[in-house]
Amino acid sequence: MTASRAEGPEPTRLITNPDAAAQLLRAGRLVAFGTETVYGLGADATNAEAVAGIYQAKGRPSFNPLICHFASAEAAFQHVRPNSMAEKLAEQFWPGPLTLVLPRRASSLVSQLAGAGLPTLAVRVPAHPIAHEMLRLADLPIAAPSANRSGRISPTSATHVLAELGGRIAAVLESGSCAVGLESTVLDLSGPTPTLLRPGFITHEMLEARIGALGTAAPGNALLAPGMLASHYAPSLPVRLNATAPMPDEAFLAFGPAPAGGLMFQLSETRNLTEAAANLFQALHWLDEHATLRGFTAIAAAPIPGTGLGIAINDRLSRAAAPRG
């Protein structure tokens, strides 16, 4: 058995040294690390066996490609062909919670498995200082989807990762909590029209202000980026959307004023979308655990405004509520 396999015999370690994490990654091991968005499950993107370990640990469909993380735009652009829009966006939003999908360079050593065999790669430069230092020390493209089992709630703390993947990966790099709490915005720049594939903290309006009008991914298009499966970010309990109040058997995901009593997690009492985004996955984890223990059979989610960051929150909630395949 090689070192990169997720079923390694030793328990998952919680580590605090970015250099130790970088050494494990260079050795083909799986290491979870925090970013400003969520915790990612990292592997050397040039090592196909290490990348396969990600799919194995997560139970992830192989047709859903992985984002490759880099310490700088210069490092990322060695593996993809940037256009002028990519360069403008990188200048303004990198490091930060923006992923760009661009044509893959023929010279890139990123494994085909990491890109799901597509002629494009999804690349990002995270802003979290611990992640940045780890990436700098590893000096490799690091493929890293969210550090949870596929289809489950994305993790925003080391505790979440250990609960989901303990015993399946080599280590978790303690990075504190995630400031944004939502996966990165994903923008496809590989075609003639820039196309928003996944909304996030970098909003549609912010992107258009920099590069002009965007398109939207058509239903049924090939998966070009992570997080585009219909049922995703799902707790074990069913989720009912746009609920003004919970039914007797439902826990409540609140946003703003909420009815008293019952089991509730408040995303933002003041209806602040940034606060709600940062709390979303923590809320779903907490409600899923506590609602099940107390005999509730579902989660009711309050309406979220469909503007700005609310678009990304609603995107995650709709995936959480999607029928399970």
Secondary structure, 3 states (H helix, E strand, C coil): CCCCCCCCCCCCEEECCHHHHHHHHHCCCCEEEECCCCEEEEEECCCHHHHHHHHHHHCCCCCCCCEEECCCHHHHCCCECCCHHHHHHHHHHCCCCEEEEEEECCCCCCCCCCCCCCCEEEEECCCCHHHHHHHHHHCCCEECCECCCCCCCCCCCHHHHHHHHCCCCCEEECCCCCCCCCCCEEEECCCCCCEEEECCCCCHHHHHHHHCCCEECCCCCCCCCCCCCCCCCCCCCCEECCCCCCCCCEEEEECCCCCCCCCEEECCCCCCHHHHHHHHHHHHHHHHHHHHHCCCCEEEECCCCCCCHHHHHHHHHHHHHCCCC
